[in-house]
Amino acid sequence: MGCFDEVCYNGELENGVSLFGCSEVEDEANTVAIEDAVKILLLGLGEDINREGLRKTPHRVAKALREGTRGYRQKVKDIVEGALFPEAGIDNNKIGHAGGAGGLVIVRDIDLYSYCESCLLPFQVKCHVGYVPSGQRVVGLSKLSRVAEVFAKRLQEPQRLADEVCSALQQGIQPAGVAVVLQCTHIHFPDIETIFLESSLKGGAKIHVSSGSGVFENKNADVWADFFYLIKSRGIDMENIHAQGLPDQCWCPSLSTKVSSKTGSINPAMVTAVFSILKSLGEDSVRKELAGTPNRFVKWLLNFQSIDMDVKLNGSVCGGIKPLNAAGEVVNNDKQIYTELNLPFWSQCEHHILPFHGVVHIGYFLSEGFSPIGKSLLQSIVHFYGFKLQVQERLTKQIAETISPLLGGNVIVVVEASHTCMISRGIEKFGSSTATIAVLGCFSTDIASRILFLQSIANATSSGG
């Protein structure tokens, strides 16, 4: 299954010393090394590492990376031992027969995240694990998810993650067989030079992979049909899952993303800094799968340095809706709220150096002597402020303040975003999103107009617009 058994199972050497563990002194030294490397990366972006918002970023990034790769310092053996319980009627000769508990056991929908070994960005995982008990023993159900998390908390790619979880459980529980199915989603990589041609936010790269041991080694075994039937509602395609998803080179979008000419050449000091981070996390920085990772991460990061974008006015007029007052009556029949909804954006959190992305909704009243703004200009403004080290609150305010003088001052901006730092630094709030709002001019006092605009967002979302 492509898994090195000793490391996958217990993560320790013969002398009992953790293969990836370290003393408190070494742990502190590794943290400091990561902080120093992050400072080099920030300087490479032309940032002032002493400005407010970035002063504590090296420490926050180091803490998040250490948390997100703690699997290197954990032992599967410690998790499984003590969680095995005797269960009469389970033996190797009666697997699956009545009178015992030898049937299939599945834990579904385990939400995990892992760091992609090709680009160092987090990717989301929904894990389904099953096993067929034998040897008159079962394992505590929570241990299945904890074992899966040990391997997710390392630099990974989907198929190896599935294989490692499967192998570890097979060795730790010694069941009749183990099955693992993963649904993985990787963040999309925007290309600055072509992003203006995109009319919508691209979804992430998705892949489904599986791994099996024992009675699950045969992909056509009936027990696989039982497993898939019980996870069918999770969007799993039984016909294609055993094909192990997309080819390796297609899984991480960074492997097919070219360097934008706007990012300039790769800074060798930044690449060296990423190598230092890999080493400090406990990884083998010369492992062949990691050979191009520092370059790819720096290429991604360079998207968010200070760059100039051409902002050109497009004369197209946005659609409008009539404003109502609190009584539901039309206000100022000669005026309308012009709206542009669902403008995609990408940005990088300056607190954790992790991406966040989503959509921007803009509404405005035209003042006398002003003309509507075309969508392409609004999108250009959104991208201009998005492709920087940012916080969402500032991004929302900057967009509103930039648009306001072009329209006469009456502007409302709502930004909705998903933050990878919400799932990759111990919080692990899967599926959560954030919304921020900025109001200028009459929108700051006209509650009815604000509500009308916010309702238009809700209507567009519910209709899939």
C-alpha positions as CSV (number, residue, x, y, z in Angstrom):
1,M,0.0,0.0,0.0
2,G,3.0,2.3,-0.3
3,C,3.3,2.7,3.5
4,F,6.4,2.3,5.6
5,D,5.0,0.1,8.3
6,E,7.1,0.9,11.3
7,V,6.9,4.7,10.9
8,C,3.2,4.5,10.0
9,Y,2.3,2.3,12.9
10,N,4.1,3.7,15.9
11,G,6.4,6.5,14.7
12,E,9.3,5.4,17.0
13,L,12.7,3.9,16.6
14,E,13.9,0.7,18.3
15,N,15.2,2.6,21.3
16,G,11.8,4.0,22.0
17,V,12.7,7.6,21.0
18,S,10.1,9.2,18.9
19,L,11.2,9.4,15.3
20,F,9.8,12.9,14.8
21,G,9.7,13.9,18.5
22,C,12.1,16.3,20.2
23,S,12.9,17.7,23.6
24,E,11.5,21.0,24.9
25,V,14.7,22.7,24.0
26,E,14.6,21.3,20.5
27,D,11.0,22.2,20.2
28,E,11.7,25.8,21.2
29,A,14.6,26.0,18.7
30,N,12.4,24.7,15.9
31,T,9.8,27.3,16.7
32,V,12.3,30.1,16.6
33,A,13.7,28.8,13.3
34,I,10.3,28.9,11.8
35,E,9.7,32.4,13.1
36,D,13.0,33.6,11.6
37,A,12.1,32.0,8.2
38,V,8.7,33.7,8.2
39,K,10.4,37.1,8.8
40,I,12.5,36.4,5.7
41,L,9.4,35.6,3.7
42,L,7.7,38.8,4.8
43,L,10.7,40.9,3.9
44,G,10.8,39.2,0.5
45,L,7.3,40.5,-0.1
46,G,8.5,44.0,0.7
47,E,6.6,44.1,4.0
48,D,7.6,46.0,7.1
49,I,7.8,43.2,9.7
50,N,7.4,45.8,12.5
51,R,4.2,47.3,11.3
52,E,1.0,46.7,13.3
53,G,-0.6,43.5,12.2
54,L,2.7,41.8,11.3
55,R,4.6,42.1,14.5
56,K,3.3,38.8,15.9
57,T,2.8,37.1,12.6
58,P,6.0,35.0,12.7
59,H,5.0,33.6,16.1
60,R,1.4,33.0,14.9
61,V,2.6,31.2,11.8
62,A,5.1,29.1,13.7
63,K,2.4,28.1,16.2
64,A,-0.1,27.2,13.5
65,L,2.4,25.2,11.5
66,R,3.6,23.3,14.6
67,E,-0.1,22.6,15.5
68,G,-0.9,21.6,12.0
69,T,1.9,19.1,11.7
70,R,1.8,17.7,15.3
71,G,1.2,14.2,13.8
72,Y,5.0,14.0,13.4
73,R,5.3,14.0,17.1
74,Q,2.5,11.6,17.9
75,K,2.5,7.8,18.1
76,V,-0.4,5.7,16.8
77,K,0.6,2.9,19.3
78,D,-0.2,5.2,22.2
79,I,-3.7,5.9,20.8
80,V,-4.7,2.3,20.1
81,E,-3.2,0.6,23.1
82,G,-5.7,0.6,26.0
83,A,-8.6,1.2,23.6
84,L,-9.0,-2.4,22.5
85,F,-11.9,-4.2,24.2
86,P,-12.8,-7.9,24.3
87,E,-16.0,-8.9,22.5
88,A,-17.2,-12.5,22.7
89,G,-18.2,-14.1,19.5
90,I,-15.6,-12.4,17.3
91,D,-13.1,-14.8,15.9
92,N,-11.4,-15.5,12.6
93,N,-13.8,-18.3,11.7
94,K,-17.0,-16.5,12.3
95,I,-16.5,-13.2,10.6
96,G,-19.8,-11.7,9.6
97,H,-21.9,-14.5,11.0
98,A,-24.9,-14.1,13.4
99,G,-24.2,-14.6,17.0
100,G,-21.1,-12.3,17.1
101,A,-20.2,-8.7,16.5
102,G,-18.1,-9.6,13.6
103,G,-19.8,-7.4,11.1
104,L,-18.6,-4.2,9.4
105,V,-18.0,-1.2,11.7
106,I,-17.8,2.3,10.0
107,V,-17.2,5.8,11.3
108,R,-18.3,8.3,8.7
109,D,-17.7,12.0,8.0
110,I,-14.6,12.6,10.0
111,D,-13.6,16.2,9.1
112,L,-9.9,16.7,8.9
113,Y,-7.4,19.1,7.3
114,S,-3.9,18.4,6.1
115,Y,-1.1,20.5,4.6
116,C,-0.4,19.7,0.9
117,E,3.2,18.5,0.5
118,S,3.4,20.0,-2.9
119,C,2.6,23.6,-1.9
120,L,2.2,23.8,1.9
121,L,-1.4,25.1,1.7
122,P,-4.1,23.4,3.7
123,F,-6.6,21.0,2.1
124,Q,-9.8,19.7,3.5
125,V,-10.5,16.0,4.0
126,K,-13.8,14.1,4.8
127,C,-12.7,10.7,5.9
128,H,-14.8,7.5,6.1
129,V,-13.1,4.5,8.0
130,G,-14.4,1.0,8.4
131,Y,-13.1,-2.3,9.7
132,V,-14.2,-5.9,10.2
133,P,-13.3,-7.0,13.8
134,S,-11.6,-10.3,14.6
135,G,-9.6,-11.9,17.3
136,Q,-12.5,-11.2,19.8
137,R,-11.7,-7.5,20.1
138,V,-13.0,-4.2,19.0
139,V,-11.6,-0.7,19.3
140,G,-13.1,2.4,20.8
141,L,-14.8,4.3,17.9
142,S,-13.2,7.6,18.7
143,K,-9.8,6.0,18.1
144,L,-10.5,5.6,14.4
145,S,-10.8,9.3,14.0
146,R,-7.8,10.0,16.2
147,V,-5.6,7.7,14.2
148,A,-6.7,9.3,11.0
149,E,-5.9,12.7,12.4
150,V,-2.3,11.7,13.3
151,F,-1.5,11.2,9.6
152,A,-3.6,14.1,8.4
153,K,-1.4,16.3,10.7
154,R,1.6,15.8,8.5
155,L,2.5,17.0,5.0
156,Q,0.4,14.8,2.8
157,E,-1.1,13.9,-0.5
158,P,-4.5,12.1,-0.6
159,Q,-3.5,8.5,-1.6
160,R,-0.6,8.3,0.8
161,L,-2.8,9.6,3.6
162,A,-5.4,6.9,2.9
163,D,-2.7,4.2,2.8
164,E,-1.1,5.3,6.0
165,V,-4.3,5.4,7.9
166,C,-5.3,2.0,6.6
167,S,-1.9,0.4,7.4
168,A,-1.8,1.8,10.9
169,L,-5.2,0.6,11.8
170,Q,-4.5,-2.8,10.3
171,Q,-1.4,-3.2,12.4
172,G,-2.8,-1.6,15.5
173,I,-6.2,-3.4,15.7
174,Q,-5.3,-6.5,13.7
175,P,-8.9,-6.9,12.3
176,A,-10.0,-9.0,9.4
177,G,-9.6,-5.9,7.2
178,V,-9.7,-2.1,7.1
179,A,-11.2,0.2,4.5
180,V,-10.5,4.0,4.1
181,V,-12.2,6.4,1.7
182,L,-11.2,10.1,1.6
183,Q,-12.9,13.0,-0.1
184,C,-10.3,15.7,-0.5
185,T,-10.6,19.3,-1.6
186,H,-7.7,21.6,-2.4
187,I,-7.9,25.3,-2.7
188,H,-7.8,26.7,-6.3
189,F,-4.7,28.6,-7.5
190,P,-5.6,31.9,-9.1
191,D,-3.4,33.2,-11.9
192,I,-3.1,37.0,-11.6
193,E,-2.6,37.4,-15.4
194,T,-5.8,35.7,-16.3
195,I,-8.0,36.2,-13.2
196,F,-9.8,39.2,-14.8
197,L,-11.1,36.8,-17.5
198,E,-12.8,34.6,-14.9
199,S,-16.5,35.3,-14.4
200,S,-16.9,33.3,-11.2
201,L,-14.9,31.8,-8.4
202,K,-13.5,28.5,-9.3
203,G,-14.1,25.6,-6.9
204,G,-11.2,23.7,-5.4
205,A,-9.6,20.6,-6.9
206,K,-11.4,17.5,-5.7
207,I,-10.4,13.9,-5.5
208,H,-11.7,10.7,-4.0
209,V,-9.3,8.0,-3.0
210,S,-9.5,4.6,-1.2
211,S,-7.3,2.1,0.5
212,G,-8.0,-1.4,1.8
213,S,-6.3,-4.2,3.7
214,G,-7.2,-7.8,4.6
215,V,-10.7,-8.6,3.3
216,F,-10.8,-5.2,1.6
217,E,-7.7,-5.9,-0.5
218,N,-9.9,-7.2,-3.3
219,K,-11.6,-4.2,-4.8
220,N,-14.4,-6.4,-6.0
221,A,-15.1,-8.0,-2.6
222,D,-18.7,-7.9,-1.4
223,V,-17.6,-6.2,1.8
224,W,-16.7,-3.1,-0.3
225,A,-20.2,-3.0,-1.6
226,D,-21.5,-3.0,2.0
227,F,-19.1,-0.2,2.9
228,F,-20.1,1.9,-0.1
229,Y,-23.8,1.4,0.4
230,L,-23.4,2.8,3.9
231,I,-21.6,6.0,2.7
232,K,-23.5,6.3,-0.6
233,S,-25.3,9.4,0.6
234,R,-22.0,11.2,1.1
235,G,-21.6,11.7,-2.6
236,I,-19.2,8.8,-3.2
237,D,-19.1,7.3,-6.7
238,M,-18.6,3.6,-6.2
239,E,-17.8,3.0,-9.8
240,N,-14.8,5.4,-9.9
241,I,-13.4,5.5,-6.4
242,H,-11.0,2.5,-6.8
243,A,-9.4,4.3,-9.7
244,Q,-7.7,6.4,-7.0
245,G,-8.9,9.7,-8.4
246,L,-6.9,12.0,-10.6
247,P,-3.2,11.4,-11.6
248,D,-0.8,12.7,-9.0
249,Q,0.3,15.7,-11.1
250,C,-3.3,16.9,-11.3
251,W,-4.1,16.8,-7.6
252,C,-2.3,20.0,-6.4
253,P,-3.1,23.0,-8.7
254,S,0.3,24.4,-8.0
255,L,1.9,21.6,-10.1
256,S,0.3,23.1,-13.2
257,T,0.5,26.8,-12.3
258,K,3.1,28.9,-14.0
259,V,4.8,31.8,-12.4
260,S,3.1,35.1,-13.3
261,S,5.5,37.6,-14.9
262,K,4.1,40.2,-12.4
263,T,5.6,38.3,-9.5
264,G,9.1,38.7,-10.8
265,S,11.9,36.2,-10.2
266,I,12.0,33.8,-7.2
267,N,14.0,35.1,-4.3
268,P,16.6,32.4,-3.3
269,A,16.5,33.6,0.4
270,M,12.7,33.0,0.5
271,V,13.2,29.5,-1.0
272,T,15.9,28.7,1.6
273,A,13.6,30.0,4.3
274,V,10.9,27.5,3.3
275,F,13.4,24.6,3.4
276,S,14.2,25.7,6.9
277,I,10.5,25.5,7.8
278,L,10.3,22.0,6.4
279,K,13.2,20.9,8.4
280,S,11.9,22.5,11.6
281,L,8.6,20.7,11.3
282,G,10.4,17.4,11.4
283,E,10.2,16.7,7.6
284,D,13.0,15.4,5.4
285,S,13.5,18.4,3.2
286,V,15.3,16.3,0.6
287,R,12.5,13.8,0.3
288,K,11.8,13.6,-3.5
289,E,8.1,14.6,-3.1
290,L,9.2,17.9,-1.4
291,A,11.9,18.8,-4.0
292,G,9.9,21.6,-5.6
293,T,7.7,22.5,-2.6
294,P,9.7,25.6,-1.5
295,N,9.6,27.1,-4.9
296,R,5.9,26.4,-5.4
297,F,5.0,28.0,-2.0
298,V,7.1,31.1,-2.7
299,K,5.4,31.4,-6.1
300,W,2.1,31.3,-4.4
301,L,3.2,33.8,-1.8
302,L,4.5,36.2,-4.4
303,N,1.0,36.7,-5.7
304,F,0.4,38.8,-2.6
305,Q,3.3,41.3,-2.8
306,S,2.7,44.9,-3.7
307,I,1.9,45.0,-7.4
308,D,0.2,47.5,-9.7
309,M,-2.8,46.4,-11.6
310,D,-4.4,48.3,-14.5
311,V,-7.8,49.5,-13.4
312,K,-9.9,50.5,-16.5
313,L,-13.4,51.7,-16.6
314,N,-15.9,49.5,-18.4
315,G,-18.9,51.4,-19.5
316,S,-21.4,48.7,-18.8
317,V,-24.3,49.6,-16.5
318,C,-25.2,47.3,-13.5
319,G,-28.8,46.3,-12.9
320,G,-30.8,48.1,-10.2
321,I,-33.5,47.6,-7.6
322,K,-35.9,50.2,-6.2
323,P,-35.3,51.3,-2.6
324,L,-38.1,51.0,0.0
325,N,-38.7,52.7,3.3
326,A,-39.5,51.1,6.6
327,A,-43.2,51.0,5.6
328,G,-42.5,49.1,2.4
329,E,-43.1,52.1,0.2
330,V,-41.0,53.1,-2.8
331,V,-38.5,55.9,-2.0
332,N,-37.3,58.4,-4.6
333,N,-38.7,56.8,-7.7
334,D,-36.0,58.5,-9.7
335,K,-33.3,56.6,-7.8
336,Q,-32.3,53.0,-7.7
337,I,-29.7,50.9,-5.9
338,Y,-27.2,49.7,-8.5
339,T,-25.8,46.3,-7.5
340,E,-22.9,44.0,-8.5
341,L,-23.0,40.7,-6.6
342,N,-20.7,37.8,-6.2
343,L,-17.4,39.3,-7.4
344,P,-14.8,36.7,-6.6
345,F,-11.6,37.5,-4.7
346,W,-8.5,35.9,-3.2
347,S,-6.3,37.2,-0.4
348,Q,-3.8,36.1,2.1
349,C,-4.3,36.5,5.9
350,E,-1.5,38.7,7.2
351,H,-1.8,37.1,10.7
352,H,-1.2,33.5,9.7
353,I,0.0,33.7,6.0
354,L,-2.9,31.5,5.0
355,P,-5.3,32.1,2.1
356,F,-8.9,33.3,2.4
357,H,-11.3,33.7,-0.5
358,G,-14.9,34.4,-1.2
359,V,-17.1,37.0,-2.9
360,V,-17.7,40.7,-2.7
361,H,-21.2,42.3,-3.0
362,I,-21.4,46.0,-3.9
363,G,-24.4,48.4,-3.9
364,Y,-24.6,52.1,-4.4
365,F,-26.9,55.1,-5.2
366,L,-25.7,57.4,-7.9
367,S,-25.3,61.0,-7.0
368,E,-26.1,63.7,-9.5
369,G,-23.4,64.0,-12.3
370,F,-22.1,60.4,-11.7
371,S,-22.4,57.4,-14.0
372,P,-22.7,53.7,-13.0
373,I,-19.4,51.8,-12.7
374,G,-18.8,48.8,-15.0
375,K,-18.3,45.3,-13.5
376,S,-14.7,45.0,-14.8
377,L,-13.6,48.1,-12.9
378,L,-15.3,46.9,-9.7
379,Q,-13.6,43.5,-10.1
380,S,-10.3,45.2,-10.7
381,I,-10.6,47.2,-7.5
382,V,-11.6,44.0,-5.6
383,H,-8.5,42.2,-7.0
384,F,-6.2,45.1,-6.3
385,Y,-7.0,45.1,-2.6
386,G,-7.4,41.3,-2.4
387,F,-3.9,40.4,-3.7
388,K,-2.1,41.7,-0.7
389,L,-1.5,40.5,2.8
390,Q,-4.8,41.5,4.3
391,V,-7.5,41.2,7.0
392,Q,-11.1,40.9,5.9
393,E,-12.2,44.0,7.8
394,R,-9.6,46.2,6.1
395,L,-10.3,44.7,2.7
396,T,-14.0,45.6,3.0
397,K,-13.3,49.2,4.1
398,Q,-10.7,49.7,1.4
399,I,-13.1,48.6,-1.4
400,A,-15.9,50.9,-0.1
401,E,-13.6,53.9,0.3
402,T,-12.1,53.5,-3.2
403,I,-15.5,53.2,-4.9
404,S,-17.2,55.9,-2.9
405,P,-15.7,59.0,-4.6
406,L,-16.3,57.5,-8.0
407,L,-20.1,57.4,-7.3
408,G,-20.8,60.4,-5.1
409,G,-20.4,58.7,-1.6
410,N,-23.4,56.4,-1.2
411,V,-21.9,52.9,-1.1
412,I,-22.4,49.6,0.7
413,V,-20.0,46.7,0.5
414,V,-20.3,43.2,1.9
415,V,-17.5,40.6,1.8
416,E,-18.2,36.9,2.5
417,A,-15.2,34.7,2.9
418,S,-13.9,31.3,3.9
419,H,-10.6,31.4,5.9
420,T,-8.2,28.4,5.9
421,C,-6.9,29.7,9.2
422,M,-10.3,28.7,10.7
423,I,-9.6,25.0,10.0
424,S,-5.8,24.8,10.1
425,R,-4.6,26.1,13.5
426,G,-6.5,24.1,16.2
427,I,-9.9,25.8,15.8
428,E,-11.1,23.5,13.0
429,K,-14.4,25.2,12.3
430,F,-15.2,23.3,9.1
431,G,-17.7,24.9,6.9
432,S,-17.7,28.3,8.7
433,S,-17.5,31.6,6.9
434,T,-17.2,35.2,7.8
435,A,-19.1,38.3,6.6
436,T,-18.1,41.9,6.9
437,I,-19.9,45.1,5.9
438,A,-18.9,48.7,5.2
439,V,-21.5,51.5,4.7
440,L,-20.9,55.1,3.5
441,G,-23.2,58.0,2.8
442,C,-26.9,57.4,3.0
443,F,-26.5,53.7,3.6
444,S,-25.2,54.5,7.1
445,T,-28.5,56.1,8.1
446,D,-31.1,54.5,5.7
447,I,-31.9,51.2,7.3
448,A,-34.5,50.3,4.7
449,S,-32.0,50.6,1.9
450,R,-29.5,48.5,3.7
451,I,-32.0,45.8,4.3
452,L,-33.1,45.9,0.7
453,F,-29.5,45.4,-0.5
454,L,-28.8,42.6,2.0
455,Q,-32.0,40.9,0.9
456,S,-30.8,41.0,-2.7
457,I,-27.7,39.1,-1.6
458,A,-29.9,36.5,0.2
459,N,-32.1,36.1,-2.9
460,A,-29.1,35.7,-5.2
461,T,-27.6,33.1,-2.9
462,S,-30.8,31.1,-2.6
463,S,-31.4,31.1,-6.4
464,G,-27.8,30.1,-7.0
465,G,-26.9,33.5,-8.6
